[in-house]
Amino acid sequence: MSGELQPEGIRTAWNTHRRIPAKEAQRFSPERARAALAFHRTLPGYAPTRMVQLSALADALGLGAVYVKDESARFGLNAFKGLGGSYAIGRILSGRLGQKDACLSYPQLKAALDGGGQRLTFVTATDGNHGRGMAWAARQFGQEAVVYLPHGSTAERVENIRKLGARALVTDMGYDDTVRFARRQAEENGWILVQDTAFAGYEEVPLWIMEGYTTLALEALEQLGKPPTHLILQAGVGSMAGAVAGFFAAACGEACPRIIVVEPNGADCFYRTAAADDGKLHAAKEPLQSIMAGLCCGEVCPPAWAVLSETAEAFFAVPDFVAAQGMRVLAAPLPGDPPVISGESGAVGLGLVTEMMRREDLRELRVRLGLDGSARVLCISTEGATDGENYRRIVWDGAYGREQAADG
């Protein structure tokens, strides 16, 4: 792999080791995805999230098609994360009921749990969306949840978690130290850690979380009817990106889309790992800083890297204005296209695509990636306006514009 600096702080690391299909992707096979989807279909409020086609935008950018999978309506949580938390908790509870190799349905689990027994406490660390999803899932099953958030988390994100009945506490630490703190609390209190990143001795639950995310990937492939040619995936710890990439690699084989991973410049662990290309995982430098709160994670999830190092073609680290631009493009679409309310972490993929297609100084990037009139591009809008005040500052007031970034 190699790292390159593009204009205005867009950095790219190219993957020269890519091969399709990847053996690591089989954990996220269509069979496993169908099992996750079958479980999710039994949950209260399940419905496939919409697939939005932006035909006018595709024409304006010179692309064959642009699609956005809009996760803002997932389980009423304004983000996709409930998929992973619910499936992991479902697997944990199923195991305690004697079902080690599969997930019982929600009605089966509820019937067993309503019969009595000790209430369990699930604990996690989060930048916001994962904790909200886990709090919701724990409540569905009548269990307790404790959620820790890093220093600087907004009051709105904390309150959204508390509204779901969880105990939510903001630490004085960054994200990765908060993860370690949650782990210690689980060990000291006998709680069950449900964390979306893995470490030595803790791999199964993160993999169940990742398997839960394949529901959105399976929905997307069924909605499109055939694979896109390009798949843009944002990465924090990389669980969603790894799961969706793994699913498409396993499901599509040689027809797998060209996969592009994007993350903030201020939390660029995947870019650093890809650029170093030395067989080691590289953390982002502290302090982690980005408006993309859901992607502000400093350490790579090893199972996610195992998949993405085999399947992704390029790893991008981008300035905040790229995400802000994606939010504005989605909120104020061209005539004929529907609007999409997408938060900072949700819109960065579409923001990167529009930057590459509109700017002459990025022409070499789009040529190398084959982004042309034959390209059918899929982006995942992983969240809606999860921080309403900041959303309005960006979309209404123009915060984090390109000119502001250049002045800074």
C-alpha positions as CSV (number, residue, x, y, z in Angstrom):
1,M,0.0,0.0,0.0
2,S,1.1,3.6,-0.4
3,G,0.0,7.0,1.0
4,E,-0.5,10.1,-1.1
5,L,-1.5,13.6,-0.1
6,Q,-4.2,15.2,-2.3
7,P,-5.2,18.9,-2.5
8,E,-6.8,20.5,0.6
9,G,-5.8,17.8,3.0
10,I,-7.4,14.7,1.3
11,R,-5.1,11.8,1.8
12,T,-5.2,8.4,0.0
13,A,-3.6,5.1,0.7
14,W,-3.9,2.5,-2.1
15,N,-4.2,-1.2,-1.4
16,T,-2.0,-3.2,-3.8
17,H,-2.9,-6.5,-2.0
18,R,-6.6,-6.5,-2.8
19,R,-8.1,-9.8,-3.9
20,I,-11.7,-10.9,-4.3
21,P,-13.2,-12.9,-2.8
22,A,-11.5,-12.7,0.6
23,K,-11.5,-15.7,2.9
24,E,-12.0,-13.4,5.8
25,A,-15.3,-12.3,4.3
26,Q,-17.0,-15.7,4.7
27,R,-17.9,-14.7,8.3
28,F,-20.3,-12.2,6.6
29,S,-21.7,-14.6,4.0
30,P,-25.2,-14.3,2.5
31,E,-26.2,-17.3,4.7
32,R,-25.1,-15.5,7.9
33,A,-26.7,-12.3,6.7
34,R,-30.0,-14.0,6.1
35,A,-29.8,-15.4,9.6
36,A,-29.3,-11.9,11.0
37,L,-32.1,-10.4,8.9
38,A,-34.4,-13.2,10.0
39,F,-33.8,-12.2,13.6
40,H,-34.2,-8.5,13.0
41,R,-37.5,-9.1,11.2
42,T,-38.9,-10.4,14.5
43,L,-38.0,-7.2,16.4
44,P,-40.6,-4.5,17.1
45,G,-40.5,-1.8,14.6
46,Y,-38.4,-3.6,12.0
47,A,-38.7,-2.3,8.4
48,P,-36.1,-2.1,5.6
49,T,-34.6,1.4,5.4
50,R,-35.1,3.2,2.1
51,M,-32.8,3.1,-0.9
52,V,-32.7,6.6,-2.5
53,Q,-31.6,7.1,-6.1
54,L,-30.1,10.5,-6.9
55,S,-30.5,10.5,-10.6
56,A,-30.1,14.3,-11.1
57,L,-26.9,14.3,-9.0
58,A,-25.5,11.4,-11.0
59,D,-26.1,13.2,-14.2
60,A,-24.5,16.4,-12.9
61,L,-21.5,14.5,-11.7
62,G,-21.1,12.4,-14.8
63,L,-21.8,9.1,-13.1
64,G,-24.1,6.3,-14.2
65,A,-26.0,6.2,-10.9
66,V,-25.8,7.4,-7.3
67,Y,-27.6,5.5,-4.6
68,V,-27.9,6.3,-0.8
69,K,-29.0,3.8,1.7
70,D,-30.7,6.0,4.3
71,E,-30.4,4.5,7.8
72,S,-32.0,7.4,9.6
73,A,-35.3,5.6,10.2
74,R,-33.8,2.4,11.6
75,F,-35.9,1.3,14.6
76,G,-36.6,5.0,15.3
77,L,-33.0,5.5,16.5
78,N,-31.8,7.8,13.7
79,A,-28.9,5.5,12.9
80,F,-28.0,2.0,11.9
81,K,-26.3,0.9,15.1
82,G,-29.4,-0.9,16.6
83,L,-28.7,-3.7,14.1
84,G,-25.5,-4.7,15.7
85,G,-26.4,-4.2,19.4
86,S,-29.6,-6.1,19.1
87,Y,-28.1,-9.0,17.3
88,A,-25.2,-9.3,19.7
89,I,-27.5,-9.1,22.7
90,G,-29.8,-11.6,21.0
91,R,-26.9,-14.0,20.6
92,I,-25.7,-13.6,24.2
93,L,-29.2,-14.2,25.6
94,S,-29.7,-17.2,23.2
95,G,-26.5,-18.7,24.5
96,R,-27.6,-18.4,28.1
97,L,-30.8,-20.2,27.1
98,G,-28.8,-23.1,25.6
99,Q,-28.8,-22.0,22.0
100,K,-25.1,-21.6,21.3
101,D,-25.0,-21.6,17.4
102,A,-27.9,-19.5,16.4
103,C,-30.1,-16.6,17.6
104,L,-33.6,-17.3,18.9
105,S,-36.3,-15.0,17.6
106,Y,-37.4,-12.0,19.6
107,P,-40.7,-13.6,20.6
108,Q,-38.9,-16.7,21.8
109,L,-36.4,-14.7,23.8
110,K,-39.1,-12.5,25.3
111,A,-41.2,-15.5,26.3
112,A,-38.2,-17.1,28.1
113,L,-37.0,-13.9,29.7
114,D,-40.5,-12.9,30.9
115,G,-40.6,-16.1,32.9
116,G,-38.3,-14.5,35.4
117,G,-34.7,-14.8,36.3
118,Q,-31.9,-12.3,37.0
119,R,-31.8,-9.1,34.9
120,L,-28.5,-8.7,33.2
121,T,-26.5,-5.5,32.8
122,F,-24.9,-4.7,29.4
123,V,-22.2,-2.1,29.3
124,T,-20.5,-0.3,26.4
125,A,-18.5,2.8,25.4
126,T,-19.8,4.9,22.6
127,D,-19.5,8.2,20.6
128,G,-23.3,8.2,20.6
129,N,-25.0,5.9,18.1
130,H,-23.7,2.5,19.2
131,G,-24.7,3.3,22.8
132,R,-28.1,4.5,21.8
133,G,-28.6,1.3,19.8
134,M,-27.5,-0.9,22.7
135,A,-29.7,0.9,25.2
136,W,-32.7,0.4,22.9
137,A,-31.9,-3.3,22.4
138,A,-31.4,-3.9,26.2
139,R,-34.8,-2.3,26.9
140,Q,-36.5,-4.5,24.2
141,F,-35.4,-7.5,26.2
142,G,-36.1,-6.1,29.6
143,Q,-32.4,-5.8,30.6
144,E,-30.2,-3.1,32.0
145,A,-27.7,-0.9,30.1
146,V,-24.8,1.3,31.2
147,V,-23.2,3.5,28.6
148,Y,-20.0,5.5,28.9
149,L,-19.3,8.4,26.5
150,P,-16.0,10.2,25.9
151,H,-15.1,13.7,27.0
152,G,-16.8,16.4,24.9
153,S,-19.9,14.3,24.0
154,T,-22.9,16.6,23.4
155,A,-25.8,16.8,25.8
156,E,-28.2,15.8,23.0
157,R,-26.4,12.5,22.5
158,V,-26.3,11.7,26.2
159,E,-30.0,12.5,26.6
160,N,-31.0,10.3,23.7
161,I,-29.4,7.4,25.5
162,R,-31.0,8.2,28.8
163,K,-34.4,8.4,27.2
164,L,-34.1,4.7,26.4
165,G,-33.7,3.9,30.1
166,A,-29.9,3.4,30.2
167,R,-27.5,5.0,32.6
168,A,-25.3,7.3,30.5
169,L,-22.2,8.9,31.9
170,V,-19.6,11.1,30.2
171,T,-16.0,10.4,31.2
172,D,-13.0,12.7,31.2
173,M,-11.3,10.5,28.7
174,G,-11.1,10.1,24.9
175,Y,-12.9,7.4,23.1
176,D,-10.4,4.6,23.2
177,D,-9.7,5.1,26.9
178,T,-13.4,5.2,27.5
179,V,-13.6,1.8,25.8
180,R,-10.9,0.4,28.2
181,F,-12.8,2.0,31.1
182,A,-16.0,0.3,30.1
183,R,-14.1,-3.0,29.9
184,R,-12.8,-2.6,33.4
185,Q,-16.3,-1.7,34.7
186,A,-17.7,-4.9,33.2
187,E,-15.0,-7.0,34.9
188,E,-15.4,-5.3,38.3
189,N,-19.2,-5.4,38.3
190,G,-20.0,-8.6,36.6
191,W,-21.6,-6.8,33.7
192,I,-21.6,-8.0,30.0
193,L,-19.5,-5.9,27.7
194,V,-21.1,-5.3,24.3
195,Q,-18.4,-3.4,22.4
196,D,-18.0,-2.9,18.7
197,T,-14.3,-3.3,18.6
198,A,-12.2,-6.4,19.4
199,F,-9.1,-7.0,21.5
200,A,-7.2,-10.1,22.7
201,G,-9.7,-12.5,24.3
202,Y,-12.7,-10.5,23.2
203,E,-13.6,-11.3,19.6
204,E,-16.9,-13.1,19.5
205,V,-19.2,-10.3,20.6
206,P,-17.7,-7.7,18.1
207,L,-18.1,-10.3,15.4
208,W,-21.8,-10.7,16.3
209,I,-22.2,-7.0,16.2
210,M,-20.6,-7.0,12.7
211,E,-22.9,-9.8,11.6
212,G,-25.8,-7.7,12.7
213,Y,-24.8,-5.0,10.3
214,T,-25.0,-7.3,7.4
215,T,-28.8,-6.9,7.5
216,L,-28.4,-3.4,5.9
217,A,-26.0,-4.9,3.3
218,L,-28.4,-7.7,2.4
219,E,-31.3,-5.2,2.2
220,A,-29.2,-3.0,-0.1
221,L,-28.3,-5.7,-2.5
222,E,-31.9,-6.9,-2.7
223,Q,-33.1,-3.3,-3.2
224,L,-30.6,-2.6,-6.0
225,G,-31.1,-5.9,-7.7
226,K,-27.5,-6.2,-8.7
227,P,-24.2,-5.1,-7.1
228,P,-23.1,-1.5,-7.5
229,T,-19.7,-0.9,-9.2
230,H,-18.5,1.2,-6.3
231,L,-19.2,1.1,-2.6
232,I,-18.2,4.0,-0.3
233,L,-17.9,3.0,3.4
234,Q,-17.0,5.2,6.3
235,A,-14.9,3.8,9.2
236,G,-14.7,4.6,12.8
237,V,-13.4,1.4,14.4
238,G,-14.5,-0.1,11.1
239,S,-17.1,-2.6,12.2
240,M,-19.8,-1.5,9.8
241,A,-17.3,-1.0,6.9
242,G,-15.8,-4.5,7.5
243,A,-19.1,-6.2,7.7
244,V,-20.6,-4.6,4.6
245,A,-17.4,-5.1,2.6
246,G,-17.3,-8.7,3.7
247,F,-20.9,-9.3,2.7
248,F,-20.5,-7.9,-0.8
249,A,-17.2,-9.8,-1.3
250,A,-18.8,-13.1,-0.2
251,A,-22.1,-12.5,-2.0
252,C,-20.7,-11.1,-5.3
253,G,-17.3,-12.7,-5.8
254,E,-15.7,-11.3,-8.9
255,A,-18.6,-8.9,-9.3
256,C,-17.7,-7.3,-5.9
257,P,-17.8,-3.5,-6.1
258,R,-14.7,-1.4,-5.8
259,I,-14.6,-0.6,-2.1
260,I,-13.5,2.8,-0.9
261,V,-13.1,3.5,2.9
262,V,-13.2,7.1,4.2
263,E,-12.6,8.5,7.7
264,P,-11.7,11.9,9.2
265,N,-8.2,13.4,9.1
266,G,-8.5,13.8,12.8
267,A,-9.2,10.1,13.5
268,D,-7.3,8.3,10.7
269,C,-6.4,4.9,12.1
270,F,-7.3,3.0,8.9
271,Y,-5.4,5.4,6.6
272,R,-2.3,5.2,8.9
273,T,-2.5,1.4,9.0
274,A,-2.9,1.1,5.2
275,A,-0.2,3.6,4.4
276,A,2.3,2.0,6.8
277,D,1.7,-1.4,5.2
278,D,3.9,-3.1,7.8
279,G,1.6,-5.8,9.1
280,K,0.8,-3.7,12.2
281,L,-2.3,-1.8,13.3
282,H,-1.6,2.0,13.7
283,A,-3.6,4.2,16.0
284,A,-4.6,7.8,15.2
285,K,-2.8,10.5,17.1
286,E,-4.5,12.1,20.1
287,P,-6.4,14.2,20.6
288,L,-9.0,12.9,18.1
289,Q,-10.8,15.8,16.5
290,S,-13.6,15.9,14.0
291,I,-17.2,16.9,13.5
292,M,-17.8,13.3,12.5
293,A,-18.3,12.2,16.1
294,G,-19.4,8.6,15.2
295,L,-16.1,8.1,13.3
296,C,-13.8,9.7,16.0
297,C,-12.1,6.5,17.0
298,G,-8.4,6.1,17.3
299,E,-7.9,2.3,17.1
300,V,-8.7,-0.2,14.4
301,C,-11.0,-3.1,15.1
302,P,-8.8,-6.1,14.1
303,P,-11.6,-8.2,12.5
304,A,-12.7,-5.2,10.4
305,W,-9.1,-4.7,9.2
306,A,-8.8,-8.4,8.3
307,V,-11.6,-7.9,5.8
308,L,-10.9,-4.4,4.6
309,S,-7.2,-5.1,4.0
310,E,-8.2,-7.7,1.6
311,T,-11.2,-6.1,-0.1
312,A,-10.8,-2.3,-0.1
313,E,-9.1,-0.6,-3.0
314,A,-8.4,2.7,-1.3
315,F,-8.4,4.3,2.2
316,F,-9.2,8.1,2.4
317,A,-8.7,10.5,5.3
318,V,-10.5,13.7,4.7
319,P,-11.1,17.2,6.2
320,D,-14.3,18.0,8.0
321,F,-15.6,20.2,5.2
322,V,-16.0,17.0,3.0
323,A,-18.6,15.7,5.4
324,A,-20.2,19.1,5.7
325,Q,-20.4,19.4,2.0
326,G,-22.1,15.9,1.8
327,M,-24.7,17.0,4.3
328,R,-25.6,20.1,2.3
329,V,-25.7,18.2,-1.0
330,L,-28.1,15.7,0.5
331,A,-30.2,18.3,2.3
332,A,-30.6,20.5,-0.7
333,P,-30.8,18.1,-3.7
334,L,-31.0,18.9,-7.4
335,P,-34.5,19.1,-8.9
336,G,-36.1,15.7,-9.0
337,D,-34.0,14.1,-6.4
338,P,-35.4,13.5,-2.9
339,P,-33.7,15.1,0.1
340,V,-31.8,13.0,2.7
341,I,-31.2,14.2,6.2
342,S,-27.7,12.9,6.9
343,G,-25.5,13.7,9.9
344,E,-21.8,14.4,9.8
345,S,-20.7,10.7,9.9
346,G,-23.4,9.7,7.6
347,A,-22.7,12.1,4.7
348,V,-19.0,11.9,4.4
349,G,-19.1,9.1,1.7
350,L,-21.3,11.2,-0.6
351,G,-19.2,14.2,0.2
352,L,-16.1,12.5,-1.0
353,V,-17.8,11.4,-4.2
354,T,-19.0,14.9,-5.0
355,E,-15.5,16.3,-4.2
356,M,-13.8,13.9,-6.5
357,M,-16.2,14.4,-9.4
358,R,-16.5,18.2,-9.3
359,R,-12.9,19.2,-8.9
360,E,-10.3,19.1,-11.6
361,D,-7.4,18.8,-9.2
362,L,-8.9,15.4,-8.1
363,R,-9.2,14.1,-11.7
364,E,-6.5,11.5,-11.3
365,L,-8.3,10.0,-8.3
366,R,-11.6,9.5,-10.1
367,V,-9.8,8.1,-13.2
368,R,-7.8,5.6,-11.1
369,L,-11.0,4.6,-9.3
370,G,-13.1,4.3,-12.5
371,L,-15.6,6.9,-11.4
372,D,-17.1,7.7,-14.8
373,G,-20.4,7.4,-16.7
374,S,-20.5,3.6,-16.2
375,A,-20.1,3.8,-12.4
376,R,-23.0,3.0,-10.1
377,V,-22.1,4.3,-6.7
378,L,-23.6,3.2,-3.4
379,C,-23.1,5.3,-0.2
380,I,-24.4,4.4,3.2
381,S,-26.0,7.4,5.2
382,T,-25.4,5.8,8.5
383,E,-27.2,8.4,10.6
384,G,-29.6,11.3,10.4
385,A,-29.3,14.5,12.4
386,T,-28.2,12.9,15.6
387,D,-26.8,16.3,16.8
388,G,-29.6,18.7,15.7
389,E,-27.8,21.9,16.7
390,N,-24.6,21.1,14.8
391,Y,-26.7,19.9,11.9
392,R,-28.3,23.2,11.6
393,R,-25.0,25.1,12.0
394,I,-23.7,23.2,9.0
395,V,-26.7,23.0,6.7
396,W,-28.4,26.3,7.6
397,D,-25.4,28.5,8.5
398,G,-22.7,27.0,6.3
399,A,-20.3,26.0,9.0
400,Y,-17.2,24.0,8.0
401,G,-17.2,25.3,4.4
402,R,-14.2,24.8,2.1
403,E,-13.2,28.4,2.4
404,Q,-13.2,28.2,6.2
405,A,-11.0,25.2,6.0
406,A,-8.6,26.9,3.7
407,D,-8.4,30.0,6.0
408,G,-7.7,27.7,9.0
